[in-house]
Amino acid sequence: MAGHVGRGFCFWLLQVPDEACYFFTIEFGLCKQDGQLRAYGAGLLSSIGELKHALSDKANVKTFDPKTTCLQECLITTFQEAYFVSESFEEAKEKMRDFAKSINRPFSVYFNPYTQSVEILKDTRSIENVVQDLRSDLNTVCDALSKMNRYLGI
C-alpha cells in the first residue's frame, strides 16, 4: 500500500498549503481495505507502538476530510490525538484533489510525466505547452489503435 502513495497523491498534496494534510496522510494516514483498517502512512509503518495504538479501540479515528484534517494539531513527541481514515486510498486522493482545486489562486499546476516535475500553469504559453504534449500523446494512441485495427482486420 505504501508504494501506491506515489506521484498522484503527492501531486495533490503539493498544491495544499497546509502541512497537516501531508502529516495526516503521508505520515499517519489510514484507509480501509476489504473492510479492515489499514495504515499507509510512513510514520505509522515505522513505529510499531503508534501503529498498534492507531489500529486499537483507544485511538480517535475520524473520517478523512482535508478541510477539517488541516485543523488538527500535528504531534511529534506523543501519539496523535486523532487519525484520519478514508474508505479507500483512491477516495483519499480524490478528496485531496477536490480540496486542492477549491483553493483560490491565480494559477493551476500540472504534473509533467516526462520531466517528473510539477509545472505552474500561469499564462497561455505554459498551457499551450501542455496542450501540445497532450496532442502528441493522443496522436500516438490513435496511431496505435489504427495499427491494432488493421492487424485485427477491424
C-alpha positions in Angstrom: 0.0 0.0 0.0 2.8 2.5 0.9 4.2 2.2 -2.7 0.8 3.4 -4.0 1.3 6.8 -2.3 3.5 7.8 -5.2 3.1 10.6 -7.7 -0.7 11.1 -7.9 -1.3 11.6 -4.2 1.8 13.7 -3.6 1.0 15.8 -6.6 -2.3 16.9 -4.9 -0.6 17.3 -1.6 1.9 19.7 -3.1 -1.0 22.0 -4.0 -2.3 22.3 -0.5 -0.6 25.0 1.6 -1.1 23.2 4.9 1.4 20.7 6.3 -1.3 19.0 8.4 -2.8 17.3 5.3 0.6 15.9 4.5 1.2 14.9 8.1 -2.1 13.0 8.5 -1.9 11.3 5.1 1.7 10.5 4.0 2.9 10.2 7.6 -0.1 8.9 9.6 -2.8 8.0 7.0 -5.3 5.2 7.5 -7.7 3.7 4.9 -9.9 0.7 4.7 -9.1 -2.3 2.7 -11.6 -5.2 2.5 -13.5 -3.6 5.3 -10.5 -3.5 7.6 -8.5 -0.6 8.9 -5.0 -0.3 7.3 -2.1 2.1 7.7 -0.3 3.6 4.7 1.4 6.5 6.5 5.2 6.1 6.8 5.2 7.4 10.3 2.8 4.7 11.4 4.5 2.0 9.4 7.9 2.9 11.1 6.6 2.9 14.7 5.1 -0.3 15.9 3.9 1.4 19.1 2.0 4.1 17.3 0.7 1.6 14.7 -0.8 -0.6 17.4 -2.3 2.4 19.0 -3.8 3.8 15.8 -5.4 0.5 15.0 -6.7 -0.1 18.5 -10.1 0.9 20.0 -8.3 3.6 22.1 -7.5 5.7 19.0 -9.7 8.6 18.0 -10.3 7.8 14.3 -12.2 10.3 12.2 -13.3 10.4 8.6 -10.7 12.0 6.4 -11.8 15.4 5.2 -9.0 17.7 4.2 -10.9 20.8 5.4 -11.1 19.5 8.9 -7.9 17.4 8.9 -5.8 20.5 8.2 -7.1 22.0 11.5 -5.8 19.1 13.6 -2.6 19.6 15.6 0.4 17.5 14.5 2.2 15.9 17.4 5.8 14.7 17.2 6.6 13.6 20.7 3.5 11.6 21.6 0.9 9.5 19.8 -1.5 11.6 17.7 -4.8 12.8 19.3 -6.6 11.8 16.1 -6.1 9.8 13.0 -8.0 10.1 9.7 -9.4 7.3 7.7 -10.6 7.1 4.1 -12.8 4.3 2.7 -10.0 3.7 0.2 -6.7 5.1 -0.9 -8.4 6.3 -4.1 -11.0 8.2 -2.0 -8.2 10.0 -0.1 -6.6 11.0 -3.4 -10.0 12.3 -4.8 -10.6 14.3 -1.6 -7.2 15.8 -1.8 -7.7 16.7 -5.5 -11.0 18.3 -4.8 -9.6 20.2 -1.9 -6.6 21.4 -3.8 -8.9 22.6 -6.7 -11.0 24.6 -4.2 -8.1 26.8 -3.1 -8.4 30.2 -4.7 -5.2 31.2 -6.5 -4.3 32.7 -9.9 -2.7 29.6 -11.4 -3.0 25.8 -11.8 -0.4 23.2 -11.6 0.3 20.2 -13.8 2.4 17.1 -13.2 4.7 16.6 -16.2 5.3 12.9 -16.5 8.2 13.3 -18.9 10.3 15.6 -16.6 8.8 14.1 -13.4 8.2 17.7 -12.2 5.3 20.0 -11.3 4.8 22.9 -13.6 2.9 26.1 -12.8 0.3 27.0 -15.5 0.1 30.7 -15.1 -0.1 32.0 -18.7 -1.3 31.0 -22.1 2.2 29.8 -23.2 2.5 27.3 -20.3 -1.0 26.0 -21.1 -0.2 25.7 -24.8 2.9 23.6 -23.9 0.7 21.1 -22.0 -1.8 21.0 -24.9 1.0 20.2 -27.4 2.2 17.4 -25.2 -1.4 16.0 -24.9 -1.9 16.3 -28.7 1.3 14.3 -29.2 0.2 11.6 -26.8 -3.2 11.4 -28.4 -1.7 11.1 -31.8 0.5 8.2 -30.6 -2.6 6.5 -29.0 -4.6 7.0 -32.2 -1.8 5.6 -34.3 -1.6 2.5 -32.1 -5.3 1.9 -32.3 -5.2 2.3 -36.0 -2.5 -0.3 -36.3 -4.3 -2.7 -34.0 -7.5 -2.3 -36.0 -5.6 -3.1 -39.3 -3.8 -6.0 -37.6 -7.1 -7.4 -36.3 -8.9 -6.7 -39.5 -11.5 -4.3 -38.0 
